[in-house]
Amino acid sequence: MKTHRRDFLKNATVGTAGIMIGGLGMTSKSYGRIVGANDRVGVGILGFSNRFKSSLGKAFLKYAKEMNFELVALGDIWNRRRDEGFAWVKENAGMGMKLARNSDELWAQKPDAVIISTADFQHALLLAEAVKAGCDVYCEKPFAETMDDAIAGLKAAKETKKIIQIGSQRRSGANYQAAHDFIQEGKFGKITMVEMTWNVNQPGRWRLPELVASIKETDTDWKRYLMNRPYEPWDPRKYLEYRLFWPYSSGIPGQWMSHQIDTVHWFTHLPHPRSVAASGGIYTWKDGRRNFDTMTAVMDYGPFDNPDEGFQVLYSSRMNNASGGVKEWYFSNGGKMDLDTNKVSSEGGLTESMASEMGMKPFLLPDFELPQIKVEASANTGADPLTNAHMLNWMQCVRDRNLKTNAPVEAGYNHSIATIMVNAALRTGEKVVFDEKTQQVIAGGKVFKY
């Protein structure tokens, strides 16, 4: 008989201690700690997005059988997405599932866990709903686009103590994990600067003109979509192309910077910037969007009780020229860490000739290669190996409640502080700081809202 974890009343034990389970790196001893280890975990889908279809869903199905997870329900406020989601699950998982018109109906199905991949601004609020409904959560990034939403999501997560994985999948990559350890062990030296870019040349990025032309307000639930955002009349572009429109998305900061700035927080164990200055504009794609197609932010990081210690993060992104691509460069006085080539080198380090002029010792990092991430070729393995590893990590933690996810809710909360600070600086032109007492972003002496 198939039963779900929520109804299972006994702790399962298996095998002999020391035997590896399914090649997942879990011994039978640790597996035996799992509540309902032989019980099937029923998972709901909240938001049948392109991200779910192209990556999250494939990653889930890659491990679902081995981990004894099952898709049991799908909720989406657009009837077309519900139908498409049902067909996708039927085709790829060989099974049907219950459908829900909204999150309330989804919680009524009592899934054990849920994967949230809705519009950016809804993530933290829906996560709060999910954990209160008793679900463990895999939640796509960005975690939140306003501090009020971030605070609500964090508070609910802390109170319920559910298993949460934020979709910052770099944290599950062997190369990034090795980089974290290299820095934390002091081998890299003090970070002096970080340079990050995310450049594309895509006029169609985040545009869905065919769908915009076909959708009707009666096909979905516009008021429920808006959640806590100010009411405005139905606009199919803000529904489908929401990443182009504030306050539904911050655009570049929330979509792209959230991934990269998270590595800064992780590698340094600093929660957020001390201050941010930024500028940007809509310089090329004048298609009615509100979010910038080009931006640059300068962020100051360091201990909050010691302004004389720290480093600078320079982040730039453009959607109108792809030169430079995506890069993450960390610098110390002894060299450079390149997370595109996954190499540490002495490039730019303090040479003997330069050091001797000041009576100093040279500092040159040894050449060091981080693990390479190899893309799996099979069409059924998911869109990228980082997402596969991240999904598996979440499943393992749902199974074994003693394990910690690679990207806990605090990771999402902290990257949200950084992206909201950058968004505030872009929109106000002010130097932005963060008030630790109120947990609010301050621009020009005022709390940044919309």
QUIQUI-V332612 format. One record per helix or strand. SS is the DSSP state (A for helix, B for strand). FROM is the first residue (numbers start at 1). TO is the last residue. If there is no record, write none. Layout:
<<SS | FROM | TO> <SS | FROM | TO>>
This chain:
<<B | 4 | 4> <A | 5 | 7> <B | 11 | 11> <B | 20 | 20> <B | 27 | 27> <A | 28 | 31> <B | 35 | 35> <B | 40 | 46> <A | 50 | 67> <B | 69 | 75> <A | 79 | 93> <B | 98 | 100> <A | 103 | 108> <B | 113 | 116> <A | 120 | 132> <B | 136 | 139> <A | 147 | 160> <B | 164 | 166> <A | 169 | 172> <A | 174 | 184> <B | 191 | 199> <B | 201 | 201> <A | 209 | 214> <A | 217 | 219> <A | 222 | 226> <A | 236 | 240> <A | 242 | 244> <A | 252 | 268> <B | 275 | 281> <B | 294 | 301> <B | 311 | 318> <B | 320 | 320> <B | 326 | 332> <B | 335 | 338> <B | 343 | 345> <B | 350 | 350> <A | 352 | 357> <B | 363 | 363> <B | 368 | 369> <A | 385 | 399> <A | 409 | 428> <B | 432 | 435> <B | 440 | 443> <B | 446 | 447>>
